[in-house]
């Protein structure tokens, strides 16, 4: 199941509204088939693994991170494909919360005389499936908050000043994280200050850029910024509190409810993103955006990249005045590592 989970992680950020699933087929203590969900969500992991295994699948053990689907869509259900292949046993980490399957896949297997064991390797499989599980069960994406901060907790030298905080190793890790997410979100202030592209610039992964989302309450994004200019090549969505357009037919405007502060209500926005199939959302800034998501209790994971230098009291506070030491008590540290001169601490909210 650990191997199947690693395979599932290969699909992160590429499966649209479908879950990133991994599958391993074992016969006589040898791996005879592997698969993971392909880009766009099809083919499914089980289909790929069965195709590799061929006749060796008969009587084999199938390890799959999520319950095989039971509903007819563009393809036949994976549960039925496993029955047709004559597998002997199926081991899964999670039952599929999607009501179209939700136990029905396991029932199909059991009724065909196939042994089913579930709940195995949930810890390993959760990382890849957390976005899908959150979207289906809570009607919102998994939110991953990423911030690059100085040693004194600042994200810029001053308001509106573009500031490079971390070095190449940390920046490369951020690009990998983008490639593993369905969408990346920033506030309009970040667009105005940094004019980011929010693409993936790692060799071999350039085609894995996420959907770029801007919290743009009043549809004020300028036409000259890079996001607008590249919207035809890589999708750009705007979260606003009114319907309308920005004079560019390639940009999608999502009309959201207005919050008490007059800004986009992020709880409502997350529901709308979930309805559009976003499983994993990377929130990159700025400071007010970070504070808003934390105060709304929407963040499940925080990746904090810390540089070894200070920016001083004139710098922009990473959390717009929110006490991170207090907020961080909601999370637990799951990993710490050095990335050149910088450090990365990953926090996760207990489930």
C-alpha positions in Angstrom: 0.0 0.0 0.0 2.9 2.3 0.6 4.0 1.7 -3.0 0.4 2.4 -4.2 0.4 5.6 -2.2 3.6 6.8 -3.9 2.1 6.0 -7.3 -1.0 8.0 -6.4 1.2 11.0 -5.4 2.5 11.1 -9.0 -1.0 12.1 -10.1 -1.3 15.1 -7.8 -2.5 18.2 -9.6 -3.3 16.4 -12.8 -6.6 14.5 -12.3 -9.2 17.4 -12.6 -12.1 16.6 -10.3 -11.1 12.9 -10.0 -9.0 11.5 -7.1 -5.3 10.8 -7.6 -5.3 7.0 -7.0 -2.4 4.5 -7.0 -2.8 0.8 -7.6 -0.4 -2.2 -7.3 -1.2 -5.8 -8.3 0.8 -8.6 -6.7 0.9 -12.3 -7.8 3.0 -14.9 -6.1 4.9 -12.2 -4.1 5.8 -10.3 -7.3 4.5 -7.0 -8.6 2.7 -7.7 -12.0 0.9 -4.5 -12.5 1.0 -0.8 -11.4 -1.0 2.2 -12.3 -2.0 5.7 -11.2 -4.8 8.1 -12.4 -3.8 9.6 -15.7 -4.1 13.3 -16.6 -7.7 14.6 -16.8 -8.8 11.7 -14.5 -8.9 8.9 -17.1 -7.8 6.1 -17.3 -8.2 5.1 -13.7 -5.4 3.5 -11.7 -7.0 0.1 -11.6 -7.5 0.1 -15.4 -3.8 0.9 -16.0 -2.6 -1.7 -13.5 -4.9 -4.4 -15.0 -3.7 -3.6 -18.5 -0.1 -4.1 -17.4 -0.9 -7.3 -15.4 -2.9 -9.0 -18.2 -3.6 -12.7 -17.4 -1.5 -12.5 -14.3 -4.2 -10.5 -12.6 -6.3 -13.7 -12.1 -6.2 -14.7 -8.5 -3.9 -11.7 -7.7 -4.0 -9.3 -4.8 -4.9 -5.7 -5.7 -3.7 -2.8 -3.5 -5.5 0.4 -4.3 -5.6 3.6 -2.3 -9.3 4.3 -2.8 -12.3 2.0 -3.2 -12.8 1.1 -6.9 -15.5 3.2 -8.5 -19.0 1.6 -9.0 -20.7 4.1 -11.3 -20.9 4.2 -15.0 -19.4 7.3 -16.6 -17.1 7.7 -19.6 -15.8 4.3 -18.7 -17.1 1.1 -17.0 -16.7 0.9 -13.2 -13.3 -0.3 -12.0 -15.0 -2.6 -9.5 -16.6 -4.5 -12.5 -13.2 -4.5 -14.3 -11.6 -6.2 -11.3 -14.3 -8.8 -11.2 -13.9 -9.5 -14.9 -10.1 -9.9 -14.4 -10.7 -12.5 -11.8 -8.6 -11.0 -9.0 -8.6 -12.9 -5.7 -8.4 -10.1 -3.1 -8.7 -6.3 -3.0 -7.1 -4.2 -0.3 -8.0 -0.5 0.0 -7.0 2.4 2.2 -10.2 4.5 2.0 -13.9 4.0 1.2 -14.9 6.4 -1.6 -17.0 9.2 0.0 -18.5 10.0 -3.4 -22.2 8.9 -3.1 -22.1 7.4 -6.6 -19.7 4.7 -5.1 -19.6 5.0 -1.2 -19.4 1.3 -0.4 -21.0 0.1 -3.7 -17.6 -0.7 -5.2 -16.7 -2.9 -2.3 -20.1 -4.6 -2.4 -19.7 -5.5 -6.1 -16.4 -7.2 -5.3 -17.8 -9.1 -2.3 -20.8 -10.3 -4.2 -18.4 -11.7 -6.8 -16.7 -13.7 -4.1 -13.6 -11.4 -4.0 -12.1 -10.9 -0.5 -12.1 -7.2 0.5 -10.0 -5.6 3.2 -10.2 -1.8 3.8 -8.6 0.8 6.0 -5.1 -0.5 5.4 -2.4 2.2 4.9 -4.6 5.2 5.4 -1.8 7.3 6.7 0.3 6.8 3.6 -2.6 7.2 1.2 -4.1 10.3 2.9 -1.5 12.8 1.5 -2.6 12.3 -2.1 -6.3 11.8 -1.4 -6.8 14.6 1.1 -7.9 17.1 -1.5 -10.5 14.8 -3.0 -11.8 13.6 0.4 -12.1 17.2 1.6 -13.9 18.4 -1.5 -16.4 15.5 -1.5 -17.1 15.4 2.3 -16.8 19.2 3.1 -17.6 20.8 -0.2 -14.4 22.8 -0.3 -10.8 22.1 -1.5 -7.9 21.1 0.7 -6.2 24.5 1.3 -2.4 24.5 1.6 -1.0 27.9 2.7 2.5 28.6 1.6 4.6 31.6 2.8 8.2 32.6 2.5 9.2 34.7 5.5 12.3 36.4 6.9 13.7 35.4 10.3 11.6 38.2 11.8 8.4 37.1 10.1 8.2 39.5 7.2 7.3 38.8 3.6 8.4 42.1 2.0 10.7 45.0 2.7 7.7 47.3 2.6 4.1 47.6 1.2 4.1 47.1 -2.5 7.8 46.2 -2.7 8.7 43.1 -4.5 11.2 41.2 -2.3 13.0 37.9 -2.8 12.9 36.1 0.5 14.2 32.5 -0.2 16.9 31.0 -2.3 16.9 28.7 -5.3 16.4 25.4 -3.4 13.3 26.7 -1.6 12.0 28.3 -4.8 12.3 25.0 -6.6 10.4 23.2 -3.9 7.6 25.8 -4.2 7.4 25.1 -8.0 7.1 21.4 -7.3 4.3 22.1 -4.8 2.5 24.2 -7.5 2.8 21.3 -9.9 1.0 19.1 -7.4 -1.9 21.4 -6.9 -5.0 22.0 -9.0 -5.0 25.8 -8.5 -2.9 28.5 -6.9 -4.5 31.6 -5.3 -3.1 35.1 -4.6 -4.7 38.4 -3.7 -4.8 41.4 -6.1 -2.2 43.2 -3.9 0.3 40.4 -4.7 -0.4 40.7 -8.4 0.1 44.5 -8.3 3.3 44.2 -6.2 5.0 41.2 -7.8 3.4 40.7 -11.2 3.8 36.9 -10.8 3.2 34.3 -13.5 2.4 31.5 -11.0 3.6 28.9 -13.4 5.9 25.8 -12.9 9.4 26.4 -14.0 11.0 23.1 -13.3 12.6 21.1 -16.1 10.1 18.5 -17.4 7.2 19.9 -15.4 6.5 23.1 -17.3 3.2 21.7 -18.5 1.9 21.1 -15.0 1.0 24.8 -14.2 -2.1 25.0 -12.0 -5.1 27.2 -12.6 -4.2 30.7 -11.5 -6.8 32.4 -9.2 -6.9 36.0 -8.0 -9.1 37.3 -5.2 -10.1 40.4 -7.1 -13.2 41.8 -5.2 -14.0 44.6 -7.6 -12.5 43.2 -10.8 -9.7 45.7 -10.8 -6.9 43.6 -12.3 -4.9 45.6 -14.8 -4.7 44.4 -18.4 -0.9 44.7 -18.5 -0.1 42.1 -15.9 1.4 38.7 -16.8 -1.6 36.7 -15.6 -3.9 38.6 -17.9 -1.5 38.4 -20.9 -1.1 34.6 -20.5 -4.7 33.7 -19.7 -5.2 32.0 -23.1 -2.3 29.6 -22.4 -2.9 28.9 -18.7 -6.3 29.5 -17.1 -7.0 32.5 -14.9 -10.0 32.8 -12.6 -11.0 35.8 -10.7 -13.0 35.7 -7.4 -15.1 38.8 -7.2 -18.2 40.1 -5.4 -20.0 40.9 -8.6 -20.5 39.4 -12.0 -18.9 41.0 -15.0 -15.7 40.8 -17.1 -12.3 42.5 -17.4 -12.3 42.8 -21.2 -10.6 39.4 -21.7 -12.8 36.5 -22.7 -10.1 34.0 -21.6 -10.5 35.0 -18.0 -13.2 33.3 -15.9 -15.0 35.5 -13.3 -16.6 33.7 -10.3 -19.2 35.7 -8.6 -18.9 35.1 -4.8 -20.8 36.3 -1.8 -19.4 39.4 -0.1 -18.0 39.0 3.4 -18.5 41.3 6.4 -15.3 43.2 5.5 -16.5 43.9 2.0 -14.0 41.5 0.6 -14.8 38.1 -1.0 -16.3 35.7 1.5 -13.7 32.9 1.3 -16.0 30.2 2.7 -18.4 30.9 -0.2 -15.5 31.1 -2.7 -14.2 27.7 -1.6 -17.6 26.1 -2.2 -17.6 27.5 -5.7 -14.1 26.2 -6.4 -15.2 22.8 -5.1 -18.1 22.8 -7.5 -15.6 23.4 -10.3 -13.6 20.3 -9.3 -10.7 21.9 -7.4 -9.3 19.3 -5.0 -6.0 21.0 -3.9 -5.7 24.8 -3.6 -2.3 26.4 -2.9 -2.7 29.8 -1.3 0.5 31.9 -1.8 -0.3 35.3 -0.5 -0.2 38.0 0.4 -0.4 38.7 4.1 -4.1 39.7 4.3 -5.1 36.6 2.2 -3.1 34.4 4.6 -4.8 36.0 7.6 -8.3 35.7 6.0 -7.9 32.0 5.3 -6.5 31.2 8.8 -9.2 33.2 10.6 -11.9 31.4 8.5 -10.4 28.1 9.7 -10.0 27.0 6.1 -6.3 26.0 6.1 -5.4 22.3 6.5 -1.7 22.5 5.8 0.9 25.3 6.1 4.3 25.3 4.4 6.5 27.9 6.0 9.8 28.7 4.2 12.1 30.7 6.5 15.1 32.7 5.4 18.0 33.3 7.8 18.0 37.2 7.6 15.7 39.9 9.1 13.9 42.6 7.1 13.3 44.9 10.1 10.3 46.7 11.6 9.3 48.4 8.3 8.7 45.0 6.7 5.3 43.6 5.9 4.1 41.2 8.5 3.5 37.7 7.0 0.1 37.3 8.7 -1.1 40.9 8.7 -0.9 41.2 12.5 -2.3 37.8 13.3 -0.3 36.0 16.1 1.1 33.0 14.3 2.4 31.4 17.5 -1.2 31.3 18.8 -2.7 30.1 15.5 0.0 27.4 15.1 -1.3 25.6 18.1 -4.2 24.3 15.9 -1.6 22.5 13.8 1.2 19.9 14.4 4.6 20.0 12.8 4.9 17.0 10.5 8.3 17.8 8.9 11.3 20.1 9.1 14.2 20.3 6.7 17.0 22.6 5.4 16.8 23.9 1.8 20.2 25.5 1.3 20.4 28.5 3.7 16.6 28.4 4.2 14.4 26.1 6.2 11.0 24.5 5.6 8.5 23.6 8.3 5.3 21.9 7.3 2.3 22.1 9.7 -0.8 20.0 9.3 -4.1 20.3 11.1 -5.0 17.0 12.9 -7.9 15.1 11.2 
